[in-house]
Amino acid sequence: MKIIKANILKNNNIFAAEVTFKEKITKIDLLGSENKTFPLLVPGFIDLHVHGGGGSDIMEAGKAIEKVTSTHSKYGTTSLLATTMTAPFEELEKSFLAMKDSYENRQKNQSRILGVHLEGPFISAEKLGAQPNFTREATLKEITALNNIVPIKVITLAPEAFNHLNLIPDLIKMGIVVQIGHTNGTYEQGVTALSQGAKSFTHLFNAMSSFHHRAPGMSGAALAHAQYAELIPDLEHVHPGAIKAALRCIPNLYFVTDSTAATGMPDGEYKLGSQTVHKCLGGVRLSDGTLAGSALTMDQAFRNLVSLGLPYYEISKKLSAIQAELIGIQDRGSMKVGHYADLVLLDRQNKITTVIIEGDECDF
């Protein structure tokens, strides 16, 4: 049995507490009001959009997934969705097979893989972003084959492309969260996709038809109707003002990194699927200047959101709890008795001092 004394977040307030845990949290005792000498203890971050880290890319297969998960755990990401790129089926299958063992058998110092975010290839060729152009029509045969290797928790698709609108109910029956993204669809098509069961939006505002007051586009559909949407808070992909607008409109807006192999690495060239990307001054771009994922970490996202004036309690929800709720994870994302002891300790500058995954303190 292990015990941590720290400040915790509860009901929009900060309390001193004693948290007892093994693999899961067994007891939480409140000790009184905030203790200025205690660190802050928050639930481990859950990132639903991770392409890479530590110089490795999910699509590389091999041992890449181990490098990615061990890199992100250093920054407080205790669980994640391994995120694929648009690619031929054979390459996707190879990537899924390579991550199967890590999905089933997490090793010490590695983030828990909760499943896969299949970002493409069922997207619009008009809104590729940094995705290579291997777009095609989604089929249940292909999705089922991949899902049988490692569970697909989230799938990004363009609802206006091919016959994707009619496929959404079948994906929901499979237990997959459908996110609208990499789409040039209209406002009306977005509303229809939501009525079909699509639940969220992929990297809101990026790689989707933008808002105009006479043509609201997919961004307008999200702002007007979405209950959930992911957004990249590196303060480069989305202007702070647009982040604040999204916060006012979307009740369960949550944050992701869309991180690449460049995460945790120096400036230079890296792979993003079959693309070569360049990290410079903290940003990641294709050679033509197009933003290509990010080098963001979840602890930096935490600090960025503090700088925007969000209260700690809201930040924690949007980096952990909402993600767990979205993909139906019942025992992570919040600090509760019975939940896994996925915990992050932060000092007074909101810098990480300790990461605990399923009760094990990581060695960094």
Sine and cosine of phi, psi and omega as CSV:
sin_phi,cos_phi,sin_psi,cos_psi,sin_omega,cos_omega
0.00,0.00,0.71,-0.70,-0.01,-1.00
-0.87,-0.49,0.50,-0.87,-0.04,-1.00
-0.74,-0.67,0.71,-0.71,0.11,-0.99
-0.83,-0.56,0.75,-0.67,0.16,-0.99
-0.98,-0.19,0.83,-0.55,-0.08,-1.00
-0.30,-0.96,0.18,-0.98,0.17,-0.99
-0.99,0.13,0.68,-0.73,0.04,-1.00
-0.81,-0.59,0.28,-0.96,-0.02,-1.00
-0.98,-0.18,0.78,-0.63,-0.01,-1.00
-0.47,-0.88,0.84,-0.54,0.06,-1.00
0.79,0.61,0.74,0.67,0.05,-1.00
0.92,0.39,0.21,0.98,0.03,-1.00
-0.83,-0.56,0.22,-0.98,0.05,-1.00
-0.91,-0.41,0.79,-0.62,0.00,-1.00
-0.80,-0.60,0.55,-0.83,0.22,-0.98
-0.96,0.28,0.63,-0.78,-0.07,-1.00
-0.47,-0.88,0.27,-0.96,0.12,-0.99
-0.87,-0.50,0.88,-0.48,-0.06,-1.00
-0.94,-0.34,0.84,-0.54,-0.02,-1.00
-0.95,-0.31,0.69,-0.72,-0.08,-1.00
-0.40,-0.92,0.38,-0.93,0.28,-0.96
-0.87,-0.50,-0.89,-0.46,0.12,-0.99
-0.93,0.36,-0.56,0.83,0.04,-1.00
-0.85,-0.52,0.30,-0.96,0.02,-1.00
-0.96,0.28,0.78,-0.62,-0.04,-1.00
-0.96,-0.28,-0.43,0.90,-0.04,-1.00
-0.34,-0.94,0.62,-0.79,0.11,-0.99
-0.77,-0.64,0.91,-0.41,0.02,-1.00
-0.94,-0.34,0.87,-0.50,0.08,-1.00
-0.97,0.23,0.72,-0.70,-0.05,-1.00
-0.97,-0.26,-0.14,0.99,-0.04,-1.00
0.69,-0.72,-0.32,-0.95,-0.01,-1.00
-0.94,0.33,0.14,-0.99,-0.06,-1.00
-0.78,0.63,0.71,-0.71,0.06,-1.00
-0.97,-0.25,0.91,-0.41,-0.10,-0.99
-0.90,0.44,-0.28,0.96,0.01,-1.00
-1.00,-0.02,-0.15,0.99,-0.03,-1.00
-1.00,0.04,0.51,-0.86,0.19,-0.98
-0.96,0.27,0.14,-0.99,0.06,-1.00
-0.99,-0.13,0.77,-0.64,0.03,-1.00
-0.94,-0.33,0.86,-0.52,-0.02,-1.00
-0.81,-0.59,0.37,-0.93,0.09,-1.00
-0.87,0.50,0.57,-0.82,0.06,-1.00
-0.83,0.56,0.58,-0.82,-0.04,-1.00
-0.96,0.29,0.59,-0.81,0.05,-1.00
-0.89,-0.46,0.90,-0.44,-0.06,-1.00
-0.95,-0.32,0.89,-0.45,-0.06,-1.00
-1.00,-0.06,0.21,0.98,-0.04,-1.00
-0.50,-0.87,1.00,0.07,-0.08,-1.00
-0.77,-0.63,0.93,-0.38,0.05,-1.00
-1.00,-0.02,-0.45,0.89,-0.07,-1.00
-0.06,-1.00,-0.10,-0.99,0.03,-1.00
0.20,-0.98,0.43,-0.90,0.05,-1.00
0.90,0.44,0.42,0.91,0.01,-1.00
1.00,0.00,-0.04,1.00,-0.04,-1.00
-0.90,-0.44,0.51,-0.86,-0.04,-1.00
-0.87,-0.50,0.66,-0.75,-0.03,-1.00
-0.79,0.61,-0.62,0.78,-0.07,-1.00
-0.96,0.29,-0.18,0.98,0.03,-1.00
-0.94,0.35,-0.35,0.94,-0.07,-1.00
0.88,0.47,-0.54,-0.84,-0.03,-1.00
0.84,0.54,-0.72,-0.70,-0.01,-1.00
-1.00,-0.08,0.22,0.98,-0.08,-1.00
-0.85,0.52,-0.66,0.75,-0.08,-1.00
-0.88,0.48,-0.56,0.83,0.01,-1.00
-0.92,0.39,-0.64,0.77,0.03,-1.00
-0.92,0.39,-0.65,0.76,-0.01,-1.00
-0.89,0.45,-0.75,0.66,-0.06,-1.00
-0.93,0.36,-0.58,0.81,0.02,-1.00
-0.95,0.30,-0.48,0.88,0.07,-1.00
-0.94,0.34,-0.75,0.66,-0.09,-1.00
-0.94,0.33,-0.46,0.89,0.03,-1.00
-0.89,0.46,-0.51,0.86,0.02,-1.00
-0.88,0.47,-0.44,0.90,-0.08,-1.00
-0.97,-0.23,0.31,0.95,0.13,-0.99
1.00,-0.03,0.03,1.00,0.04,-1.00
-0.99,0.12,0.97,-0.24,-0.06,-1.00
-1.00,0.03,-0.33,0.95,0.11,-0.99
-0.47,-0.88,0.42,-0.91,-0.13,-0.99
-0.38,-0.92,0.23,-0.97,0.21,-0.98
-0.97,-0.26,0.86,-0.52,0.11,-0.99
-0.93,0.38,0.79,-0.61,-0.16,-0.99
-0.91,-0.40,0.80,-0.60,-0.06,-1.00
-1.00,-0.07,0.21,-0.98,0.05,-1.00
-0.95,-0.30,0.26,-0.97,0.11,-0.99
-0.90,0.44,0.82,-0.57,-0.11,-0.99
-0.29,-0.96,0.28,-0.96,0.11,-0.99
-0.87,0.49,0.40,-0.92,-0.05,-1.00
-0.81,0.58,-0.67,0.74,-0.07,-1.00
-0.87,0.49,-0.60,0.80,0.01,-1.00
-0.95,0.30,-0.63,0.78,0.07,-1.00
-0.90,0.44,-0.70,0.72,0.01,-1.00
-0.86,0.50,-0.67,0.74,0.02,-1.00
-0.88,0.48,-0.66,0.75,0.02,-1.00
-0.91,0.41,-0.69,0.72,0.01,-1.00
-0.88,0.47,-0.70,0.71,0.00,-1.00
-0.88,0.47,-0.60,0.80,-0.03,-1.00
-0.93,0.36,-0.48,0.88,-0.04,-1.00
-1.00,-0.06,-0.09,1.00,-0.08,-1.00
-0.85,0.53,-0.73,0.69,-0.05,-1.00
-0.91,0.42,-0.69,0.73,0.01,-1.00
-0.91,0.42,-0.57,0.82,0.05,-1.00
-0.89,0.45,-0.66,0.75,-0.07,-1.00
-0.99,0.10,-0.42,0.91,-0.11,-0.99
-0.68,-0.73,1.00,0.09,0.03,-1.00
-0.93,0.37,0.69,-0.72,0.05,-1.00
-0.98,-0.18,0.36,-0.93,0.02,-1.00
-0.83,0.56,0.59,-0.81,0.00,-1.00
0.96,0.29,0.16,0.99,0.02,-1.00
-0.91,-0.41,0.65,-0.76,0.12,-0.99
-0.88,0.48,0.54,-0.84,0.09,-1.00
-0.96,0.27,0.79,-0.61,0.09,-1.00
-1.00,0.08,0.88,-0.47,-0.02,-1.00
-1.00,0.02,-0.22,0.98,-0.05,-1.00
0.53,-0.85,-0.40,-0.92,-0.11,-0.99
-0.86,-0.51,0.61,-0.79,0.25,-0.97
-0.97,-0.23,0.95,-0.33,0.01,-1.00
-1.00,0.07,1.00,-0.08,-0.03,-1.00
-1.00,-0.06,1.00,-0.04,-0.16,-0.99
1.00,0.06,0.15,-0.99,0.27,0.96
-1.00,-0.01,0.26,0.97,-0.15,-0.99
-1.00,-0.09,0.84,0.55,-0.12,-0.99
-0.81,-0.59,0.01,-1.00,-0.03,-1.00
-1.00,0.04,0.75,-0.66,0.07,-1.00
-0.92,0.40,-0.27,0.96,0.02,-1.00
-0.99,0.12,-0.24,0.97,-0.03,-1.00
-0.71,-0.70,0.84,0.54,-0.05,-1.00
-0.95,0.32,-0.51,0.86,-0.17,-0.99
0.88,0.47,-0.85,-0.53,0.04,-1.00
-0.99,-0.15,0.16,0.99,-0.01,-1.00
-0.98,0.21,0.66,-0.75,0.13,-0.99
-0.94,0.34,0.40,-0.92,-0.12,-0.99
-1.00,0.05,0.96,0.28,0.14,-0.99
-0.91,-0.42,0.56,0.83,-0.05,-1.00
-0.92,0.39,0.52,-0.86,0.04,-1.00
-0.31,-0.95,0.14,-0.99,-0.01,-1.00
-0.96,0.29,0.67,-0.74,0.05,-1.00
-0.95,0.31,0.66,-0.75,0.10,-0.99
-0.76,-0.65,0.58,-0.82,0.04,-1.00
-0.90,0.44,-0.50,0.87,0.00,-1.00
-0.88,0.47,-0.76,0.65,-0.02,-1.00
-0.92,0.40,-0.71,0.71,-0.04,-1.00
-0.90,0.43,-0.65,0.76,0.01,-1.00
-0.91,0.42,-0.64,0.77,0.00,-1.00
-0.88,0.48,-0.68,0.74,0.02,-1.00
-0.95,0.32,-0.67,0.75,-0.02,-1.00
-0.89,0.46,-0.47,0.88,0.02,-1.00
-0.96,0.28,-0.28,0.96,0.03,-1.00
-1.00,0.04,-0.84,0.54,0.10,-0.99
-0.68,-0.73,0.71,-0.70,-0.07,-1.00
-0.87,0.50,0.74,-0.67,0.12,-0.99
-1.00,0.06,0.89,-0.46,-0.01,-1.00
-1.00,-0.05,-0.55,0.84,-0.03,-1.00
-0.69,-0.72,0.66,-0.75,0.12,-0.99
-0.78,-0.63,0.75,-0.66,0.08,-1.00
-0.99,-0.11,0.76,-0.65,0.08,-1.00
-0.56,-0.83,0.36,-0.93,0.10,-1.00
-1.00,-0.07,0.92,-0.38,-0.12,-0.99
-0.92,0.40,-0.43,0.90,-0.04,-1.00
-0.98,0.19,-0.25,0.97,-0.08,-1.00
-1.00,0.10,0.61,-0.80,0.10,-0.99
0.78,0.62,-0.77,-0.63,-0.02,-1.00
-0.90,-0.43,0.52,0.85,-0.18,-0.98
-0.91,0.41,-0.52,0.85,0.02,-1.00
-0.84,0.55,-0.68,0.73,-0.05,-1.00
-0.97,0.25,-0.28,0.96,-0.02,-1.00
-0.99,0.11,-0.36,0.93,-0.12,-0.99
-0.82,0.57,-0.73,0.68,0.00,-1.00
-0.86,0.51,-0.59,0.81,0.02,-1.00
-0.92,0.39,-0.61,0.79,0.03,-1.00
-0.92,0.40,-0.62,0.79,0.02,-1.00
-0.91,0.42,-0.62,0.78,0.04,-1.00
-0.89,0.46,-0.45,0.89,0.04,-1.00
-0.99,0.17,-0.07,1.00,-0.01,-1.00
1.00,0.08,0.30,0.95,-0.03,-1.00
-0.99,-0.14,0.72,-0.69,0.10,-0.99
-0.99,0.17,0.83,-0.56,0.01,-1.00
-1.00,-0.06,0.85,-0.53,0.08,-1.00
-0.93,-0.37,0.67,-0.75,0.05,-1.00
-1.00,0.05,0.81,-0.59,-0.02,-1.00
-0.18,-0.98,0.23,-0.97,-0.09,-1.00
0.72,0.70,0.84,0.54,-0.17,-0.98
-0.72,-0.69,0.61,-0.79,0.11,-0.99
-0.94,-0.35,0.38,0.92,-0.06,-1.00
-0.94,0.35,0.29,-0.96,0.02,-1.00
-0.99,0.10,0.21,-0.98,0.12,-0.99
-0.80,0.60,-0.73,0.68,-0.06,-1.00
-0.89,0.45,-0.64,0.77,0.03,-1.00
-0.92,0.40,-0.56,0.83,0.07,-1.00
-0.91,0.42,-0.70,0.72,0.02,-1.00
-0.89,0.46,-0.66,0.75,0.02,-1.00
-0.90,0.44,-0.68,0.74,0.02,-1.00
-0.87,0.49,-0.65,0.76,0.05,-1.00
-0.90,0.43,-0.63,0.78,0.01,-1.00
-0.92,0.38,-0.42,0.91,0.05,-1.00
-0.99,0.17,-0.22,0.97,0.04,-1.00
0.85,-0.52,-0.08,1.00,0.11,-0.99
-0.83,0.56,0.63,-0.77,-0.22,-0.98
-0.91,-0.42,-0.40,0.92,-0.15,-0.99
-0.50,-0.87,0.01,-1.00,0.01,-1.00
-0.78,-0.62,0.65,-0.76,-0.04,-1.00
-1.00,0.03,0.73,-0.68,-0.10,-1.00
0.44,0.90,0.97,0.25,-0.06,-1.00
-0.71,0.71,0.71,-0.70,0.01,-1.00
0.99,0.14,-0.47,0.88,-0.04,-1.00
-1.00,-0.03,0.72,-0.70,0.02,-1.00
0.84,0.54,0.70,0.72,0.13,-0.99
-0.49,-0.87,0.40,-0.92,0.00,-1.00
-0.85,0.53,0.75,-0.66,-0.17,-0.99
-1.00,0.06,0.16,-0.99,-0.05,-1.00
-0.99,0.12,0.76,-0.65,0.21,-0.98
-0.69,-0.72,0.58,-0.81,-0.13,-0.99
-0.90,0.43,-0.31,0.95,0.09,-1.00
-0.96,-0.29,-0.11,0.99,0.06,-1.00
-0.55,-0.83,0.99,0.12,-0.16,-0.99
-0.89,0.45,-0.34,0.94,0.05,-1.00
0.89,0.45,-0.15,-0.99,-0.02,-1.00
-0.94,0.34,-0.52,0.85,0.06,-1.00
-0.89,0.46,-0.65,0.76,0.03,-1.00
-0.91,0.41,-0.62,0.78,0.05,-1.00
-0.88,0.48,-0.64,0.76,0.02,-1.00
-0.91,0.42,-0.74,0.67,-0.05,-1.00
-0.90,0.43,-0.57,0.82,-0.06,-1.00
-0.99,0.10,-0.47,0.88,-0.21,-0.98
-0.75,-0.66,-0.32,0.95,-0.14,-0.99
-0.94,0.33,0.62,-0.78,0.21,-0.98
-1.00,-0.06,-0.48,0.88,0.00,-1.00
-0.75,-0.66,0.53,-0.85,0.18,-0.98
-0.26,-0.96,0.58,-0.82,0.10,-0.99
-0.99,-0.11,0.47,-0.88,-0.02,-1.00
-0.55,-0.84,0.58,-0.82,-0.02,-1.00
-1.00,-0.09,0.94,-0.34,-0.09,-1.00
-1.00,-0.09,0.73,0.68,0.05,-1.00
-1.00,0.08,-0.02,1.00,-0.01,-1.00
0.92,0.40,0.27,0.96,0.11,-0.99
-0.88,-0.47,-0.69,0.73,0.03,-1.00
-0.93,0.37,-0.58,0.82,-0.08,-1.00
-0.67,-0.74,0.76,-0.65,0.03,-1.00
-0.89,0.46,0.60,-0.80,0.04,-1.00
-0.79,0.62,-0.59,0.81,0.02,-1.00
-0.90,0.43,-0.62,0.79,0.04,-1.00
-0.94,0.33,-0.57,0.82,0.08,-1.00
-0.88,0.47,-0.69,0.72,-0.01,-1.00
-0.91,0.41,-0.59,0.81,0.07,-1.00
-0.89,0.45,-0.69,0.72,0.01,-1.00
-0.90,0.43,-0.62,0.78,0.02,-1.00
-0.88,0.48,-0.58,0.81,0.00,-1.00
-0.96,0.28,-0.48,0.87,-0.14,-0.99
-1.00,-0.09,-0.56,0.83,-0.18,-0.98
-0.92,-0.38,0.95,-0.32,-0.12,-0.99
-0.83,0.55,-0.65,0.76,-0.08,-1.00
-0.92,-0.38,0.68,0.74,0.15,-0.99
-0.87,0.49,0.71,-0.70,0.03,-1.00
-0.71,-0.71,0.21,-0.98,-0.17,-0.98
-0.88,-0.48,0.60,-0.80,0.01,-1.00
-0.73,-0.68,0.20,-0.98,0.03,-1.00
-0.99,-0.11,-0.53,0.85,-0.19,-0.98
0.79,0.61,0.66,0.75,-0.14,-0.99
-0.96,0.28,0.46,-0.89,-0.03,-1.00
-0.87,-0.49,-0.05,-1.00,0.06,-1.00
-0.85,0.53,-0.38,0.92,-0.03,-1.00
-0.96,0.30,-0.21,0.98,-0.02,-1.00
-0.91,0.43,0.78,-0.63,-0.01,-1.00
0.97,0.24,0.23,0.97,-0.06,-1.00
-0.83,-0.55,0.32,-0.95,0.06,-1.00
-0.96,0.29,0.16,-0.99,0.08,-1.00
-0.83,0.56,0.57,-0.82,0.01,-1.00
0.40,-0.92,-0.22,-0.98,-0.01,-1.00
-0.99,-0.12,0.65,-0.76,0.01,-1.00
-0.62,-0.79,0.17,-0.99,0.03,-1.00
-0.98,-0.19,0.61,-0.79,0.16,-0.99
-0.76,-0.65,1.00,-0.10,-0.19,-0.98
0.87,0.49,-0.79,-0.61,0.02,-1.00
-1.00,0.01,0.00,1.00,-0.03,-1.00
-1.00,-0.02,0.51,-0.86,0.18,-0.98
-0.99,-0.14,0.78,-0.63,-0.01,-1.00
-0.85,-0.52,0.35,-0.94,-0.08,-1.00
-0.83,-0.55,0.82,-0.58,0.10,-1.00
-0.99,-0.11,0.81,-0.59,0.02,-1.00
-0.50,-0.87,0.78,-0.62,0.04,-1.00
0.81,0.58,0.59,0.81,0.07,-1.00
1.00,0.01,-0.28,0.96,0.01,-1.00
-0.99,-0.15,0.31,-0.95,0.01,-1.00
-0.79,-0.61,0.81,-0.58,-0.09,-1.00
-0.63,-0.78,0.38,-0.92,0.23,-0.97
-0.95,0.30,0.16,-0.99,-0.03,-1.00
-0.90,0.44,-0.39,0.92,0.02,-1.00
-1.00,0.03,0.08,1.00,0.05,-1.00
0.99,-0.10,-0.10,0.99,0.02,-1.00
-0.91,0.42,0.75,-0.66,0.09,-1.00
-0.85,0.53,0.71,-0.71,-0.08,-1.00
-0.74,-0.67,0.99,0.15,-0.10,-0.99
0.91,0.41,-0.41,-0.91,-0.06,-1.00
-0.52,-0.85,0.04,-1.00,0.18,-0.98
-0.91,-0.41,0.34,0.94,-0.05,-1.00
-0.93,0.36,0.57,-0.82,0.17,-0.99
-0.90,-0.44,0.34,-0.94,-0.08,-1.00
-0.94,0.34,-0.51,0.86,0.04,-1.00
-0.94,0.35,-0.57,0.82,0.09,-1.00
-0.94,0.35,-0.59,0.81,0.10,-0.99
-0.85,0.52,-0.67,0.74,0.04,-1.00
-0.83,0.56,-0.75,0.66,-0.04,-1.00
-0.93,0.37,-0.60,0.80,0.04,-1.00
-0.88,0.47,-0.65,0.76,-0.01,-1.00
-0.94,0.33,-0.54,0.84,0.13,-0.99
-0.87,0.49,-0.66,0.75,-0.03,-1.00
-0.91,0.41,-0.39,0.92,0.04,-1.00
-1.00,0.07,-0.04,1.00,0.06,-1.00
1.00,-0.06,0.14,0.99,0.04,-1.00
-0.95,0.30,0.67,-0.75,0.06,-1.00
-0.94,0.35,0.47,-0.88,-0.04,-1.00
-0.80,0.60,-0.67,0.74,-0.07,-1.00
-0.88,0.47,-0.67,0.75,0.03,-1.00
-0.92,0.39,-0.67,0.74,0.01,-1.00
-0.86,0.51,-0.73,0.69,-0.02,-1.00
-0.87,0.50,-0.69,0.72,0.04,-1.00
-0.85,0.52,-0.66,0.75,-0.12,-0.99
-1.00,0.09,-0.06,1.00,0.11,-0.99
-0.93,-0.36,-0.09,1.00,-0.08,-1.00
-0.58,-0.81,-0.90,0.44,-0.20,-0.98
-0.91,0.41,-0.69,0.72,-0.06,-1.00
-0.91,0.40,-0.62,0.78,0.04,-1.00
-0.86,0.51,-0.72,0.69,0.00,-1.00
-0.88,0.47,-0.68,0.73,0.01,-1.00
-0.88,0.47,-0.69,0.72,-0.06,-1.00
-0.86,0.51,-0.70,0.71,-0.09,-1.00
-0.99,-0.14,0.17,0.99,0.14,-0.99
0.97,0.23,0.50,0.87,0.06,-1.00
-1.00,0.01,0.87,-0.50,-0.15,-0.99
-1.00,-0.06,-0.26,0.97,-0.16,-0.99
-0.83,-0.56,0.43,0.90,0.07,-1.00
-0.57,-0.82,0.23,-0.97,0.14,-0.99
0.99,-0.13,-0.28,0.96,0.02,-1.00
-0.66,-0.75,0.42,-0.91,0.03,-1.00
-1.00,-0.02,1.00,-0.04,-0.04,-1.00
-0.69,-0.73,0.49,-0.87,0.11,-0.99
-0.87,0.49,0.75,-0.66,-0.04,-1.00
0.99,-0.13,-0.29,0.96,0.08,-1.00
-0.99,0.14,0.44,-0.90,0.09,-1.00
-0.84,0.54,0.60,-0.80,0.05,-1.00
-0.98,0.17,0.94,0.34,0.14,-0.99
-0.99,-0.15,0.97,-0.26,-0.22,-0.98
-0.68,-0.73,0.54,-0.84,0.05,-1.00
-0.76,-0.65,0.79,-0.62,0.07,-1.00
-0.98,-0.17,0.77,-0.64,-0.02,-1.00
-0.87,-0.50,0.63,-0.78,0.06,-1.00
-0.99,0.11,-0.13,-0.99,-0.09,-1.00
-0.93,0.37,-0.28,0.96,0.07,-1.00
-0.99,-0.13,0.20,0.98,-0.02,-1.00
0.88,0.47,0.53,0.85,0.10,-0.99
-0.99,-0.16,0.60,-0.80,-0.05,-1.00
-0.95,0.31,0.72,-0.70,0.13,-0.99
-0.93,-0.37,-0.53,0.85,-0.06,-1.00
-0.53,-0.85,0.65,-0.76,0.11,-0.99
-0.83,-0.56,0.77,-0.64,0.01,-1.00
-0.85,-0.53,0.81,-0.59,0.00,-1.00
-0.86,-0.51,0.89,-0.47,0.00,-1.00
0.79,0.62,0.67,0.74,0.08,-1.00
1.00,0.04,-0.17,0.99,-0.01,-1.00
-0.99,-0.16,0.82,-0.58,0.08,-1.00
-0.96,0.26,0.77,-0.64,-0.02,-1.00
-0.96,0.27,0.55,-0.83,0.05,-1.00
-0.97,-0.22,0.91,-0.41,-0.01,-1.00
-0.81,-0.58,0.00,0.00,0.00,0.00
